[in-house]
Amino acid sequence: MNITPEQVQKVLSGNYSFSQLGFSMLVTRLKNIYEDEPTQYTLKSCTREVNAFLGKYGNFMAADCAIITDL
């Protein structure tokens, strides 16, 4: 599953609760990075990290992927 930069921006600017602890930790870290420097470059970098994580662990994250898909 690949998500778009627009979806990542919504995740980073919203308060979503994810069931997978590792993904929640990643989102928290990326939120801090994006808050410090809210540029297109930062958003693209965050998108790459989220997509890499989902590429590895997306099979275990059906509920979380459903939340992201609805954004």
N, C-alpha and C positions, 0 to 999 in steps of 0.2 A: 504494500500500500504506500503510495506517495501522496503527500499532501502539499497544497499550494502555499506560497508565501502569505496569501490572504488568510488562509486557515490558521497558519502559525501565528500571524499577528493577532487574530482573535483569541487564540489560546493564551498568548503572552499577555494580552491586555485584559482578559477576563478572569473570573474565579471559578475554574472548573475543577471538579474533584475526580481524580483518576484512581482506579483500583490497583494499578501496578506501581509499587513503591519506587522502583528504579526510574520509571517514566515521570512520576511526580517530582522526584529529585532533579531530573534533567530539566523539566519545565521551570522549576523554581530557580535553578542556576541561570537558565536562559532569560527568564524574566528580569533578573538583576542586570544581566549584560545589556539587554534591550532597553531597559529603563535608563541606564547610564548613557547609551548612545543609540537613540532611535533613528537609525539611518537605513537606507535600502540595503547597503552592504551588510550591516549587522543582521538585518532580517533574512537576507539570503544565506548568511552563515548559519543562523539559527535553523533555518529550513533544512539545510544540508544535514545538520546534526540530528534533527528530529527524524528525518527520512532514513538516516543511517540506523538509528535506534529501532525504528519501526521495521526496517528491513531485516534486522536480526531477531527481534522479539515480537513482531506483529502477530505471529501465530498464537501467542499466549495472551493477547490483549484484545479479544473480540469486543468486550464491553467498552473499552476505552476508544477503540477504533470507531465504534458506532457513534460515540459522542463527537469525535472529530469530524466524521463524515457529515453529520448534521449541521456543521457550522457553515 
